[in-house]
């Protein structure tokens, strides 16, 4: 049986982008081992993003690519006056 992301894992210390990526994985119901393999990184790498270290930009982009997304830089929204 393939392992899917643990829905009970506490993600409050994870970077907001990592939390969003995990939500995408959960929505797609893709085993994180499969995502990691297709992205060319180890499954433990993603696990560490969730619990310890932030991702390298190139690895994060590779995972987003597997999920069908891309990282985009955009201007900040103007503060309401």
C-alpha positions in Angstrom: 0.0 0.0 0.0 1.3 3.4 -0.9 1.9 6.0 1.8 0.0 9.2 1.6 0.8 12.3 3.6 -0.1 12.0 7.2 -3.1 14.3 7.7 -2.4 14.5 11.4 1.1 15.8 11.2 1.5 19.2 12.8 2.6 21.6 10.1 2.5 24.8 12.1 6.3 25.2 12.0 6.4 24.5 8.2 6.9 27.3 5.7 3.5 28.5 4.3 4.6 27.4 0.8 5.4 23.9 2.1 2.0 23.8 3.8 0.3 24.8 0.5 2.3 22.2 -1.4 1.2 19.5 1.0 -2.4 20.6 0.6 -2.0 20.1 -3.2 -0.6 16.6 -2.6 -3.5 15.7 -0.3 -6.0 17.0 -2.9 -4.4 15.0 -5.7 -4.0 12.0 -3.3 -0.5 11.3 -4.7 1.8 9.3 -2.5 4.7 11.5 -1.5 7.2 8.7 -2.5 5.8 8.9 -6.0 6.0 12.6 -6.1 9.6 12.5 -4.8 10.6 9.9 -7.3 9.2 11.9 -10.2 10.8 15.1 -9.0 14.2 13.4 -8.6 14.5 13.8 -4.9 14.3 11.4 -1.9 11.1 11.0 0.0 12.9 11.9 3.2 13.7 15.3 1.7 9.9 16.1 1.6 9.5 14.7 5.1 12.2 17.1 6.3 10.4 20.0 4.7 7.4 19.2 6.8 9.3 18.8 10.1 12.7 20.4 10.1 14.3 22.1 7.1 12.9 24.4 4.4 13.3 23.2 0.8 15.9 24.2 -1.7 14.2 26.3 -4.4 15.1 23.9 -7.2 13.7 20.9 -5.3 10.6 22.7 -4.4 10.0 23.8 -8.0 10.6 20.1 -9.1 7.8 19.0 -6.8 5.5 21.7 -7.9 6.1 20.7 -11.5 5.1 17.1 -10.7 1.9 18.4 -9.2 1.2 20.6 -12.2 2.1 24.0 -10.7 4.8 26.6 -10.9 6.3 29.1 -8.5 5.6 32.7 -9.6 6.9 36.0 -8.3 4.4 38.8 -8.3 4.1 42.3 -6.9 2.7 42.6 -3.4 -0.9 43.7 -3.1 -1.2 47.4 -2.2 -2.1 48.0 1.4 -5.6 49.3 1.9 -5.6 53.0 2.9 
